[in-house]
């Protein structure tokens, strides 16, 4: 079993990775090329001037630098952000101990919201941090529910 084995079940009626990618892609296309927050505009200006800062972590600044092609385009970062956020939310929702109907409502009701879509395509560190938090919560829920087995096997999620 792979790390995403539980997320890829499509015959169970629970939201699939494909549906998550479709929703993320729609939000990306609607808001192309993405949105830049104030701090991102400042960071991009620093990149263009050949400078750096310790305002954010160096890791975030370098990710931003790579995914925006040194501040020239934000669309790759926006696509990365909405995909990561949507898939992280899917991972979180699929770990919840509720019926398929409730899981579908929670997932689709959230990801079709303009708040979710606009937040996901906004180029800022908050999207990455929220995605990380959702992944950690999803792992902890699975751990508590006993869905993770790691004895001489790969991690089952």
Phi, psi and omega in degrees: 000142180264173182301327182258019185300320180287334181281337186269001180293118182254343182275357184271351181087353178279148180311139184257168176298320179300315180293325178295318180294322178297313180298316179298320180295321178298314178298321180296315181294321180296323186253015183307136007268007182121183180236144178247127175283171182302312183294330177291320178299319178296316179297318180295322177296320177298318179299314181296331178272000180076023181248172175220176182209164174253019179299319176248179174289153179297326180299313179296316181301319180289321176299315178299319180297317181290312185284346176253012181053053180061038176086010183275323181219141180256354189295326180292318178296320179297317178296315178301316182296312182291323177295314180297315181296315182294315179291326176293319178294321176299315179300317178297310183297319182292345177272347183289144184272056181238172180292162179302321181298316179293318179297317177298314180297315181297315182291301185291325178297329179276312187286341176273355179289136177300330178299315179295311184297314181291321177298317183296328181265004177279127183278095176198165185291340181299325180295316179294319180293319178295319178298316178298319178296317178297320178295316179295318177296319177298319177295317181294320177300316179295322179296313180296322181281356180076025182273355181254123176235128183227021180280105178052025178226170173288164180292126178261125178233000000 
